[in-house]
Amino acid sequence: MKPIKVFKGKVASLDRVNVDTDQIIPKQFLKRIERSGFGEFLFYDWRYKAPGKLNENFELNQPENQGAEILVTGDNFGCGSSREHAPWALLDYGFRVIIAPSFADIFYNNCMKNGILPIRLDDEKVKELMAKKASDADYEVTADLEQQMVYDSSGFQASFDIDPYWREMLLNGWDEIAVTLRHEDEIRAFENSR
């Protein structure tokens, strides 16, 4: 995984609550076993009117949201099924950071296992970010995992909490296999001693 330390990016706003994983990546696209290739199906039922025909009214299809790498959205993002394909689709589409008042627990953990930084901010701060995005199409924020802060160039700032284990994993770009391989010598020594 690519580490995340200090990440600055353009914001996309999706002002919806209870976005479930079936909306993030509908079930008919879960046939792949690779982690890549899901981005084109992200929010498929909202993004397209028909196959290949974009829904121009969907937020992420708006010109001001093109090229965004930070998604700011509503409460309870990622609820529903536990499919890991949801963070795969978000990452493949280009999002590295998601900011919301709350996340479904499994989705939250799946994000960190796949190199996405999910940040919980209170509802007031999320609404403030959405308002800034609405007034500036190229609005950018910085997510600083080392300092556990979100800030912008106009003075917005908010701190966030993250479990120290996940913080270290994201800062170093480790997944669970990489953590295990850090103990390869001890594992080999143990196996040779049996």
C-alpha positions, 0 to 999 in steps of 0.5 A: 500500500502507498503510505499516507502521511500528509495528503493534500487534495481536491475535495468532492462533496457528497451530501448524503447520509447512510450511503450503503456499500451496495450504492458504493459498488453494486453487487453485480460488479463483485465478480472480480478477484483482483482489487483493481478495476472497480472504479468505473463502477463506483456509485454505478446506479447513481452515476449512470442513467443507462450503461455508458450514459452519465447521470449529469445530476449526480454529484460526482459527475459535476465538473467541480468534482472531477479529479477529487481525491478527498470525499466529504460526505454524510453520516453513517457512510459505508453501512450495509454489507461488509464487502471489501470491494467498496473501499477498493472501488473508492480507491480505484476511482481516486479517493485516498481520504474520506471525511464524514461524521461517522462510518459503518465499523466494518467499512471503516476498518476495510478502508484502512486495510486498503490504504484509505484514510477515513476521518471522523469529524463532527457534523458541524465541521463536515457541513463547513467543509461542504459549504467551502466546497460549494463556494470554491470548485477547486477547494482543497484540504490537507489531511495530516495523519502525522498531526491528526489534523485536517486544514485548509489555506483559509484557516479551517482546521479540525483534529481527528482521532485514529487508533494508534495501530491503524495510524502506524499502518497507514503512515508506513503503508503496511497491510496485514501481510506486510506486518506479518513479514516484518517478523519473517526472521522470527517466524523462520527461526520458530519453524526451524526450532520445531 
